[in-house]
Amino acid sequence: MSDQAGDEPWPSELRVRDKGARLEVTFDDGVAGALTALQLRDASPSADKTRVALPPGKALTIEAVEPVGNYAVRIQFSDGHGTGIFTWRLLRTLTAA
Amino acid sequence: MLTKDDVMAALAAIPGPDGKTPLSRSGAIDGVTIRDGKVFLAIAVDPARAKAMEPLRAEVEKRVKALPGVDSAVVTLTAQAAAGAPRPAAEAAKPAPRGSRPIDGVKKIIAVASGKGGVGKSTTACNLALGLAHLGLKVGVLDADLFGPSMPRLFGISHKPALAQDGQRLLPIVKFGVKVMSIGFLVEDNSAIVWRGPMVISALNQFLRDVDWGELDVLVVDMPPGTGDVQLTMAQNVPLAGAVIVSTPQDLALIDARRAIAMFKQVQTPLLGVVENMSFFVCPHCGGRTDVFAHGGARHEAEKLGAPFLGEVPLDILIRETSDGGAPVVAGAPDSPQAKAFLDIAKRVRAELFDGAKPARVAPRIVMD
């Protein structure tokens, strides 16, 4: 841990697209990518991952994205899950994967 | 013997909340209890019409009381949400807004933390705050160590804070030109705060939001030891301008200091620098110097991390006595060499905060298409 906070890639914009189907992440070093709601839901780092079945024909969507401190966002999904905290580092790993 | 049916029969003669359906059939009667000639009865009404329903309540009370065998009657109105309206219980279950928000009027919030307990965090936080005030800044101190508040003793404050003019918020107590708030002002010295995490988080949020801090250049937050609820709440709910890590030079303390540093790094809070406390001891009798906890460990750690080393403070009886005496050395003896150590640290912190080369990075724009 020689590096101080401040030299890691940092997202400049998080854009929810297609009525919550995808999250587009743009980093300040130019790296960008789109993550589907399902991808994010599967990657949720929350301890509570209980999955509630969606009504048939309803796709999983992102309902809200709210900032957590200066380091992460909390994503609310349409299946009721909303306790996962997605750090910039996690979003970077998912986007770059 | 009086029965519930007798009461309901009496209510049949009174129009219900809608003005026509008899009360006994309106569905608004929310439980009738009869005990030794005492009747308790609740009428469920729309809370918005509670005032308009008061005559109904009084009428019901009068009628029930007039029944044979009734000594007294207590009729109350209870809130009944209109059909289709959201139930209040469901609303209460929703978590409070969690996003990070600045505190109005407060320019910079800094955390003084250590990882290990007993290294002199609070003494450093208090003297650092006084040092920053000495440099002409408007300064507040928030004692976030809810389980072991030290600020009442350090600042020599033993009275309770007053309410602000709005009657809603608490006024911090001003001492030595610094605004101070601590849970220690609100509880007795020898009583304990025995709380689980959620209570701690809510109390901390109240200290941040429901205290009338006014205009501040810097709010110094004295953190409890460790990397738990309080630290996480601070990192998540307010924009921290940076963290000052206090450590003694011994390895045992540095291990925990490293953990604290790693935590702040994880939540992207800039490290303002490291203070080495109890750095050395100069014998007042012979003048010989002893490095009780070794020396230079914190400076070395700061260098390793590329973080500024803010200064060293000796293990010193004047600092201890003034701290216990409620007149911290920077306030009580500002010209002493001990106070100078803290003032130098305050100058470096001010430089890092206001002329720092690396401003805190801003969170990304969040757009919902």
Interface residues (C-beta under 8 A of the other chain):
Chain A: M1 S2 D3 Q4 A5 G6 W10 P11 S12 E13 L14 R15 V16 R17 D18 T26 V65 E66 P67 V68 G69 N70 Y71 A72 V73 R74 T87 W88
Chain B: P97 R98 G99 S100 A235 Q236 N237 P239 L240 I261 A262 F264 K265 Q266 V267 Q268 T269 P270 L271 K304 L305 G306 A307 K358 A360 R361 V362 A363 P364 R365 I366 V367 M368 D369
